[in-house]
Amino acid sequence: MQAYEFVAKPENGTIPIPKELLDRITSRVKVIVLEANADRLAPTKRGAERKSDLLLRPTLDTSGWKFSRKEANER
């Protein structure tokens, strides 16, 4: 997989690919959209956080789960 990075402004729901990359891209593409001017979130109780930090932090409520160490380690 080859990665290309560029900045573009969405136009009517589409993201224009720069002309210099159009001839290089010959198959399906995987698109990840990062907002270029939103590097930081508003400050929270724990201080300012990056949006990427929120994606990496799992949010799963396990308070109702009951299992023993033996069950957790069984294979």
N, C-alpha and C positions, 0 to 999 in steps of 0.2 A: 504494500500500500504506500503510495506516495502522498505526501502532505504539501499543500500550498496554502500560504497565508496571505490574506489581503483584507483591506477595509472597504466596505461598500455600504451604501445607504439603500435599504429596501424601498422598492418602487411598486406600489399596488400589489403587495404580497409576494413579490419576487426579488431575488437578490441577483443583481447583474454580475456575471463573471468577467473579469478583465480580459480584453482581447488577446493579450499575450499568453493567457492560459488556455484559451479555447481550443487551440490545436493540440495541446498536451493532454487534455482530458478526453479520453475516447470511450470510456465505459461509465457504468453507474458510479455515483459518488455518495459518500457518507458526509452528512452536513451536521456540524455542531455550531450553534449560534451563540456568540458571546457579545454582549452589549459593550461596545468599545469605551464609552464614557461613564460606565457605572462600576468602577473598580471597588468601591467601598459601600457598605450599607450605612444607614443612620446608626449612631451610637446606641447601644443597648446597655442593660445592667452590667454586663461583663466587659463593656468597651466596644469599640468598633470592630466589626467582623467583615471578612470578605464573603461575597456570595458563594464562592467555591467552597468555603469552610462549611456552609450550611448543607451543601450537597454531600459532603463527605461524612457528616455526622448523622448516624442512623437515629431515627425517632420511632422506636417500637416500645409500646407499653407492655412490660412483662410482669407487672405487679400481680396479676392473677395466675401466673404460671406456677405450678408446683412440681418439682422433680428433685431427685436426690443426686448427689455427686456420682453415685454408682450408675444411675440411669444415664446421666449426661456423658459418662465415659464409656458406656457399653458400645461394643462394635458388632 
